[in-house]
Each structure stands twice: as structure tokens, then as C-alpha cells.
């Protein structure tokens, strides 16, 4: 056997080992896919990929091979994502609204390979997860313009589902009309009251008459069905494509900072043992002097930085409130366990709703 044959034989042996390891890795990836389905997590996790590549680079002892290793590792992860997409292609995701609504857009962007399933209300979308009709639900929890979504917070507090991710969706409104319409033809605009309010200056400038709809996508559908070139909808660009409408004017919001935060709800709580990211905690305090102040102090004493603190009225008890907190870190480690134990001394009801590794912009 000459030298090249010996080298080729060595490569064949290495390839055999790599093939075996590849199959092991893909079997592990299938378990990851199962976990993501159960916890309502998207396939792509930019932070995790970057951490894996950085860790792998540290294991490469030849600096000349670092760049090639990065390409190799990225290719392996791309194949892993393709495999997970195949496994999760039947994932069903509930949202409130109709196709083209901003909740629909959020569901499609978070789970591009899943099936977005519309429901008529927040409650019915939430219950669909409880009944195992869908794998998870994507629901809004806060808008930078209109504030918190109280109905969803109530479901968070009283329901049994957990939050596994939080995502920011910038809300951009456009003026949509039937094909052939011109801006000068428009006399009336239809949209959700919040969208009309968010485009108030634009509407006043053009002297449009306003009609309210249950949401922006319903408005777009109504305009498409009527086909009146004098009537336009204020909705998303995705909605224009969905209902074959023409975009007469782009970005007509009064404010460019309008954003809605969406949470993914699933039946199992995702643990964050590493302590990275943030968690959501909800509780009521005992009827004792200083109970709320003590609860807040306990969270800080155990090293958790609160980013959000809100109170919300309890529907079943007049003048009683529950509290909503978002804090940095993990409640699943030793510090978190001690914090929860101390909080139980001053809280009547205490619930870790879930957490998220990082708030992503869709």
C-alpha cells in the first residue's frame, strides 16, 4: 500500500467515526425538537448557536483550522435545523384573530414551519393549548402605545400554561385599497380603533372619515370584499398581499416606536438553570402591613434585578390585586429556590409563569 492509499484509509476510518457521531447528534437533535414542541420554542436560537461555535473554537488546537471549523460547525447546525423543521412541520400554533392580523404575523415569524391556527378570542386560543388542539399559543401581553393586555395577564395568573418566550413585533401601518384605487380616491378608512388612533395625524391631514373594525385584518378583508375604491383599510403589508390589496401609502403611523410584545404559551415550563435571560413571576400578598414591600425586597435581596413591576385588579375580588414581575436571572437555581421559599412566607399565591432567554425582535 502506497502512502496516499494509507492516508485515504485513515480518512475512511475517520469518516466512519464521523458518520456514527453524526447519527448520534441528529438523534439528540430530535430530542431537542421534541422539547421545543412541548415548550413552544422556535427552532432557531441565535444565542445558542453562537455559544456552541465559540465553545468549539476553543477545542481546535490548530489556529489555521479555526475558520474552517466555524464553517463546518455552522453547516452541521444548519442540517440539524433542517431536520428539526421536518420533525416540527406539523406543529400547530394558536393565535387570536384572523389571517393577516398582527398576532398571525407574529405566529408565522416565530414558527415559520408551523401551522398558525386562528381563534376568536384570547381565552379560546389559550384553552386550545389546554385541550391539546394545538402545541402552543402566541398572544400579546403588551403594546408600547396602548399598554398591557389585561385579558392575557389574567389568563397568565389564573391558567395553567407557561411562558416559554417573549418577542417584540414592530407594528407598522399602511394604507391599503382595492386594485385601481389612487390616494386621491380615498374618502373613508377602516381599521381597529387603536390603529386609527395611532394614525390620527395622517387621517386628519387627508380628511378621511373613520370606521372601526374588530382588528386590522378584518378591516382589510372587508375592503377587499367591498371593492370600493373610495374606501381603504389601515393594516399591515402582509395583509395587503393576503387579500390582494394595493398599498397606497407606507408607514403612516404617527409614531415609529409602536411595538407589541408577544408571549408563547405552552403546557410545560422551560427551565433556565444557567441563570441567563429573564423570568416572569406573579403573586398576591397576604393581608399584612408591609407585605408587598417585603416581597419586593426579597427579590432584590437574592440578587434578582426587577425590570417590570405591575399591579392588576383581580376580577373575582373587588379591590384586590395581583402583581406581575419580570426579573433578570433564573428562578431554577439555588438563589431562585431560596427567593421563592422566602416569598411564600409573605405571599398567598405565588406562580413562576415562565421565562425567556432573550427578547427577540421579529
SEGUVEX-304433 format. One line per 4 residues: their letters; for each residue x, y, z of C-alpha. Coordinates in Angstrom, 2 decimals. Example, Ala and Ser with C-alpha at 12.3 -4.5 7.8 and 13.67 -1.06 7.14 Angstrom:
! residues 2
AS> 12.30 -4.50 7.80; 13.67 -1.06 7.14
! end
This chain:
! residues 362
XXXX> 0.00 0.00 0.00; 1.46 3.36 -1.02; 1.37 6.49 1.11; -1.74 8.00 -0.50
XXXX> -3.68 4.76 -0.01; -2.74 4.73 3.66; -3.87 8.34 4.07; -7.16 7.60 2.28
XXXX> -7.71 4.61 4.54; -7.14 6.84 7.56; -9.73 9.30 6.21; -12.22 6.48 5.64
XXXX> -11.85 5.35 9.24; -12.33 8.93 10.46; -15.39 9.32 8.20; -16.89 6.15 9.66
XXXX> -16.50 7.57 13.15; -17.92 10.91 11.99; -20.93 9.17 10.43; -21.62 7.39 13.71
XXXX> -21.26 10.65 15.66; -23.44 12.46 13.11; -26.26 9.97 13.67; -25.87 10.38 17.43
XXXX> -26.02 14.15 17.06; -29.15 14.01 14.90; -30.85 11.69 17.38; -30.05 14.26 20.06
XXXX> -31.43 16.96 17.74; -34.70 15.02 17.50; -34.94 15.13 21.31; -34.35 18.88 21.14
XXXX> -37.19 19.12 18.62; -39.50 17.21 20.97; -38.55 19.57 23.80; -39.19 22.62 21.62
XXXX> -42.61 21.31 20.62; -43.56 20.67 24.25; -42.33 24.07 25.41; -43.38 26.18 22.44
XXXX> -39.86 27.16 21.40; -38.74 28.19 17.89; -36.17 26.11 16.04; -33.58 28.87 15.56
XXXX> -31.74 30.10 18.65; -29.03 32.57 17.63; -27.52 32.77 21.11; -27.20 29.01 21.44
XXXX> -25.56 28.67 18.01; -23.04 31.40 18.79; -22.20 29.78 22.15; -21.67 26.35 20.54
XXXX> -19.36 27.74 17.87; -17.37 29.72 20.44; -17.02 26.62 22.61; -15.95 24.53 19.61
XXXX> -13.34 27.04 18.53; -11.71 26.63 21.92; -11.30 22.92 21.24; -9.46 23.42 17.93
XXXX> -5.71 23.30 18.62; -4.59 24.49 15.17; -5.25 28.24 14.59; -5.11 27.69 10.83
XXXX> -8.20 25.46 11.09; -10.41 27.76 13.19; -12.14 29.40 10.21; -12.77 26.04 8.58
XXXX> -14.12 24.63 11.82; -16.58 27.50 12.11; -17.89 26.74 8.62; -18.06 23.02 9.44
XXXX> -19.94 23.58 12.71; -22.34 26.04 11.10; -23.09 23.52 8.33; -23.82 20.82 10.92
XXXX> -26.18 23.13 12.80; -27.92 24.14 9.56; -28.55 20.46 8.79; -29.79 19.96 12.35
XXXX> -32.27 22.84 11.92; -33.49 21.35 8.64; -34.09 18.02 10.39; -35.91 19.71 13.27
XXXX> -38.08 21.62 10.79; -39.10 18.32 9.23; -39.95 16.90 12.66; -41.89 20.02 13.67
XXXX> -43.56 20.67 10.31; -46.92 19.67 11.81; -46.62 21.97 14.82; -49.88 23.87 15.39
XXXX> -49.76 27.38 16.84; -52.88 29.18 18.11; -53.39 32.93 17.87; -56.30 35.32 18.36
XXXX> -57.67 36.97 15.22; -57.86 36.21 11.52; -55.14 35.58 8.91; -53.17 38.76 8.38
XXXX> -53.69 40.12 11.90; -50.53 41.16 13.74; -50.89 38.11 16.01; -50.94 35.93 12.88
XXXX> -47.79 37.66 11.63; -46.07 37.08 14.98; -47.03 33.38 15.00; -45.68 32.89 11.47
XXXX> -42.41 34.68 12.24; -41.76 32.80 15.48; -42.74 29.42 13.99; -42.20 29.75 10.21
XXXX> -42.55 25.98 9.73; -45.64 25.56 11.89; -49.35 25.89 11.13; -50.88 29.09 12.54
XXXX> -54.44 28.36 13.73; -56.85 31.31 14.28; -59.21 31.53 17.29; -61.85 34.18 18.00
XXXX> -60.58 35.24 21.45; -57.55 35.16 23.74; -59.37 32.72 26.00; -60.22 30.27 23.22
XXXX> -56.63 30.33 21.89; -55.31 29.72 25.41; -57.81 26.90 26.03; -56.86 25.28 22.70
XXXX> -53.42 24.53 24.22; -55.06 23.17 27.37; -57.24 20.84 25.26; -54.18 19.74 23.21
XXXX> -55.78 21.01 19.98; -52.56 22.95 19.34; -48.99 22.79 20.62; -48.74 26.37 21.84
XXXX> -50.34 29.81 21.61; -48.89 33.19 20.64; -50.69 36.00 22.49; -49.94 39.72 23.00
XXXX> -49.03 40.83 26.52; -48.19 44.50 25.99; -48.21 47.27 23.41; -45.85 50.24 23.69
XXXX> -48.70 52.56 22.69; -51.76 51.03 24.39; -50.15 49.35 27.42; -50.67 45.87 28.89
XXXX> -53.21 43.39 27.57; -55.21 42.75 30.74; -57.13 39.71 29.46; -53.93 37.85 28.68
XXXX> -52.36 38.78 32.03; -55.47 37.37 33.73; -55.00 34.11 31.82; -51.35 34.05 32.87
XXXX> -52.32 34.43 36.51; -55.27 32.04 36.68; -54.38 29.49 33.98; -52.04 26.51 33.95
XXXX> -49.89 27.35 30.92; -46.35 28.71 31.00; -44.49 31.36 29.02; -41.52 29.98 27.10
XXXX> -40.55 33.03 25.06; -41.22 36.75 24.59; -40.86 38.50 21.23; -41.15 42.11 20.03
XXXX> -43.11 42.79 16.85; -42.80 46.35 15.46; -46.28 47.50 14.39; -46.21 49.37 11.08
XXXX> -49.43 50.55 9.45; -50.05 51.03 5.73; -52.95 52.37 3.69; -54.48 49.53 1.65
XXXX> -57.12 49.81 -1.08; -58.63 47.73 -3.92; -56.66 47.44 -7.12; -57.00 50.54 -9.31
XXXX> -57.60 52.94 -6.43; -55.49 56.08 -6.03; -54.80 58.03 -2.86; -56.96 60.87 -4.18
XXXX> -59.93 58.47 -4.42; -59.98 57.58 -0.72; -62.73 59.10 1.42; -63.09 56.53 4.23
XXXX> -60.65 54.39 6.22; -61.47 51.25 8.21; -59.33 49.74 10.97; -59.09 48.74 14.62
XXXX> -59.62 51.72 17.00; -56.01 51.57 18.18; -54.71 51.63 14.61; -56.97 54.60 13.79
XXXX> -55.66 56.36 16.89; -52.05 55.57 16.01; -52.55 57.12 12.54; -54.59 60.10 13.77
XXXX> -52.42 62.83 12.25; -52.32 61.11 8.85; -56.11 60.66 8.85; -56.72 64.29 9.81
XXXX> -54.30 65.54 7.17; -56.28 63.77 4.43; -59.72 64.40 5.91; -60.73 60.73 5.91
XXXX> -63.93 59.50 7.57; -63.25 56.68 10.06; -65.00 53.33 10.58; -63.94 50.94 13.35
XXXX> -63.33 47.21 12.86; -62.56 44.40 15.30; -58.97 44.24 14.03; -56.81 45.43 11.15
XXXX> -57.03 42.19 9.16; -60.84 42.17 9.36; -60.77 45.74 8.02; -58.56 44.69 5.10
XXXX> -60.80 41.74 4.31; -63.88 44.00 4.33; -62.23 46.45 1.92; -61.25 43.59 -0.39
XXXX> -64.76 42.16 -0.35; -66.48 45.51 -1.00; -64.06 46.56 -3.72; -64.97 50.25 -3.34
XXXX> -62.03 52.41 -4.45; -63.23 55.16 -2.10; -62.63 53.00 1.00; -59.23 51.91 2.33
XXXX> -58.00 49.86 5.27; -55.19 50.62 7.67; -53.32 47.37 8.20; -50.03 45.51 7.66
XXXX> -48.22 44.97 4.39; -48.62 41.20 4.83; -52.38 41.74 4.93; -52.27 43.57 1.60
XXXX> -50.69 40.53 -0.04; -53.10 38.15 1.66; -56.22 39.99 0.43; -54.83 41.20 -2.91
XXXX> -54.93 44.88 -1.97; -52.73 47.72 -3.21; -50.50 49.62 -0.77; -51.28 53.28 -1.45
XXXX> -49.04 54.66 1.27; -46.42 53.14 3.58; -45.57 53.74 7.25; -48.44 56.06 8.13
XXXX> -48.07 55.65 11.91; -47.73 58.84 13.90; -45.02 57.08 15.96; -42.30 54.81 14.61
XXXX> -41.75 53.19 18.01; -45.02 51.26 18.16; -44.23 47.69 19.23; -46.27 44.77 20.57
XXXX> -44.74 42.13 22.85; -45.98 38.61 22.20; -45.56 35.66 24.56; -45.54 31.98 23.63
XXXX> -47.68 29.84 25.97; -47.14 26.09 26.31; -48.09 23.29 28.67; -44.65 22.75 30.20
XXXX> -42.37 25.21 31.92; -38.95 25.80 30.41; -36.14 25.78 32.95; -33.28 28.28 32.86
XXXX> -30.70 26.64 35.07; -27.90 28.74 33.60; -29.37 31.88 35.11; -29.36 33.72 31.78
XXXX> -32.37 35.55 30.44; -35.38 36.65 32.47; -38.37 35.12 34.23; -41.96 36.16 34.92
XXXX> -43.36 35.90 38.45; -46.95 36.60 39.57; -48.26 36.69 43.13; -50.72 38.07 45.67
XXXX> -49.55 39.18 49.10; -51.00 38.37 52.49; -53.19 40.97 54.19; -50.47 42.26 56.48
XXXX> -48.72 45.60 56.88; -45.64 45.86 54.65; -46.24 42.53 52.87; -45.81 43.97 49.37
XXXX> -42.71 45.96 50.34; -41.24 42.82 51.89; -41.96 40.73 48.77; -40.20 43.26 46.56
XXXX> -37.25 43.41 48.97; -36.90 39.62 48.98; -36.48 39.55 45.21; -33.68 42.13 45.37
XXXX> -32.02 40.54 48.40; -31.48 37.34 46.45; -29.75 39.19 43.61; -32.57 39.45 41.06
XXXX> -32.94 42.73 39.20; -36.59 43.60 38.54; -37.25 45.07 35.10; -41.05 45.26 35.32
XXXX> -43.47 45.61 38.24; -47.21 45.97 37.69; -50.39 45.54 39.70; -53.62 44.30 38.15
XXXX> -57.12 44.02 39.68; -58.49 40.57 40.39; -61.84 40.11 38.66; -63.34 37.84 41.32
XXXX> -62.40 40.03 44.32; -63.18 43.75 44.40; -60.24 45.98 45.34; -57.84 43.05 45.43
XXXX> -54.78 42.94 43.17; -52.21 40.53 41.86; -48.69 41.59 40.94; -46.69 40.91 37.80
XXXX> -42.89 40.99 37.84; -40.22 40.41 35.21; -36.71 39.94 36.61; -33.30 39.07 35.23
XXXX> -31.85 35.67 36.04; -33.28 32.21 36.73; -35.65 31.06 39.47; -34.46 27.46 38.97
XXXX> -31.07 27.67 40.69; -30.25 27.79 44.40; -30.78 31.55 44.67; -34.13 31.24 42.95
XXXX> -35.26 28.43 45.23; -34.33 30.46 48.32; -36.14 33.51 46.91; -39.33 31.51 46.26
XXXX> -39.17 29.95 49.73; -38.90 33.39 51.36; -41.66 34.81 49.13; -44.01 32.01 50.17
XXXX> -43.90 33.46 53.68; -45.48 36.75 52.58; -47.50 35.67 49.51; -50.90 33.98 49.41
XXXX> -50.49 32.88 45.79; -47.15 32.56 44.03; -46.55 31.42 40.46; -43.48 31.27 38.25
XXXX> -45.15 31.81 34.88; -42.03 31.00 32.88; -39.13 32.76 31.28; -37.28 33.64 28.15
XXXX> -33.62 33.59 27.18; -33.74 36.94 25.44; -36.38 39.23 23.99; -36.08 38.92 20.20
XX> -37.34 41.41 17.62; -39.41 39.78 14.92
! end
